[in-house]
């Protein structure tokens, strides 16, 4: 294994890799670590499918990507839009070597509902669950397809028991952090259950924690905290990563030969990491999968 660490950048982790002939889809690739991931994979020769909330945003992102990039609209608040995005990818008729579920929102201060469910659960978890379901055949058609779910160490903020199935509306009480943690735990549990279902197929599924990065995802955090973050960086022993460092673990798990045979794991700082026990609860992962199928059944 290579000696990568928390300071490694996405470009460093992919140095020498030739991804020509490979196709990668990255959700939320219009800014932040999603855009960095798309740029670096394209730099190494991959054809990158760039999704954004609107086609205009995706097109604008593609202009800054070196190499071949195709813009796609994928509004994660809208299951119809997610299904349409998946249909467009299927129409391309190419195997998906990398499916990177990166997009997300973090801790809206007030409870917002989408289709009667708490917004972070829909945007961060259910829409990606739907997208993975609909594109799994394309990933399996690749010689060694990889699904990468961008989770977070914030999975430890999830409610007792991991997923509050009796409060997916948030109406029995809403804490922005707890619901963010729940959605990030859900991302990782999907990767775990998917890895079990793909066992022996050569297709892998893993979850990654990118690290603490100051990107658009923190837009709901109070401004005074955002302003303090760069100043507190040195005090936090430089825990805050740059965007190139933040995209490194995603690129490592999506493209590096070292990780080709690893599945069902959680990565941080370009290495397999140990999550909270709740992330390794196979019964919870299976229950979440079944419940998510019910909630998205019309679109699957």
C-alpha angles and dihedrals in degrees: 000000000000121000097244120151144171092295095054115111128220090250091052093048091053098041110139095011117133110206096170111142092024126113125211129187116203121186117211090021096148096088145359121015092343092062091044090051091050093046094050096045089049090047087058092052105267122138102237124207104208117203125195136165088262133022089240092058091046091049092050090051092050090059089065095048118099109226133002117355131161120200121224133178114232114166103189093200088066121064090194089057092048091050090048091050090051090049091053091051090049090051089059086068095213129128114251109231092181129026107185116188100198108139119105150143124229129218108326102204095229128046111264124184129213115188087346094304132103109276101234091052090054099041101037100034120013098044091049090046088054093046092050091048093052095044099040094100089056091050091048089050090064116089090245108001119190130203113201120191113196102221127160144227081249086083083093088069091065117121122268108291091024103257121045096214089174093057107040087130091058088225094121088061134321127217111173094214095046092051091047089051090049092053092049091048088051090054091055095043089054089054090049095050091043090052089055091050092048095046112141094010100100089240115113138200126196141162127229138198107212095195133241107318130166103232137132090286089080093060092115093053111102112268094240090057091048091052091048095050098079090045092050092049095094090045090053087057088256093300090155111092130206117245092256089053091045092056094048099087092047091051091044093054094039100048117007120107090225091069099040095106100035116102138168095024138123119234133198129170091008094301139089107274135193113247129195111292091251089068090061094051103119094188090054091048091052092047092049090050092051093045092047090051089054092050094049099031095119090060103037 
